[in-house]
Amino acid sequence: MNEGRSSLELQMAGYRLATAEILYHLPDHPGVLQSFIWQHYDMAPRFPELRKFLDFWIDRIEGRLHAVYVGRQALIAPPRYENAKGYWNLH
């Protein structure tokens, strides 16, 4: 739907950067949840791009969906870059 268009063109058309955290059950261990982050320009409140991705997930990926949390950028703005405040190495 929005392939080949710049981020500014998409934003001018009403699209905003949407981020979804998708929690799903691991196929081999259904009691364990895994998190997947999806980010794309999409149009609220119907989120057609996210729905298309979730339909693909349900049809083609074995991990059964548990929950989907969606956030989006509200205004047209240039991308922001911020350095990490710390680095932790866990073993």
N, C-alpha and C positions, 0 to 999 in steps of 0.2 A: 504494500500500500504506500509506504513512504520511502522506498528505495530510490537512491539517486538524488535525493533532495538534501540540501544542507540543513544543519540544525537550526539556523536562523529562519529558513523558509518553513520548516516544520513548526517552529514556535509561532510564526506569523499566521499560520493556518490553524492555530488553536492547540497544537500538540505541546505537551510538557514532558520533561524527563520523569519517567516513572520508575520506581525501584520496587521490586517485589521480593520478599523472602518467602521461599516455598519450602515448607516442611513436608517431608515424605517418609514413608516407611521403607526401610531397606528390604529388598526382596528376600534375601537369605535369612534376615533376622527381623521379622515384622514388629517386634517389640522395641526396636531401636529407630529413633528418628534422625534423619540427616537434613541439613539445611542447604539450600541452593539459592543463590542470589541472581536475579534476572533484572537487567536494566535496559530500557529502550524508550524512545519517544512514543508517547501514547496519548489518547484523548479521554479525559475523565468526563462523565462518571462511568461510561460503558467499557472503557479500556479494550478496544477491539484487538489490538496487537497482543496484549496479555492473554485474552481469551483464545486467540488463535494458537498461541504457544501452549496454553494449558490443554487445549483440545489435542494438539500434537502429543503432549506428554501422556495424556490418558490413553491415546490410541497406540503409541509406540514404545513407551518406557514402562518397565516393570514395577517401579516403585509407586505404590498407591499413595495418593495425595492425602495429607493430614490437615494442613492449614496453609493459607496464603495471606500474607500481610502486605499491604500496598501503601506506599508513600509516593508523593509526587512534588515536584517543584511548582510553586504557584505562579511565579512571574517570569517574564522574559528577562534573562540575565546572562552575562557572559559566564563561561565556565570558571569555577574557582579551583585554586590549587592551594593546598595547605600541607606543610611538612608534618610528619608524625612527631608527636611530643616525646615519644620514648620508644625504646626497642627492648622487648623481652624475649628471651629464648627459654622455652620450657621443654623439658625432656620427660 
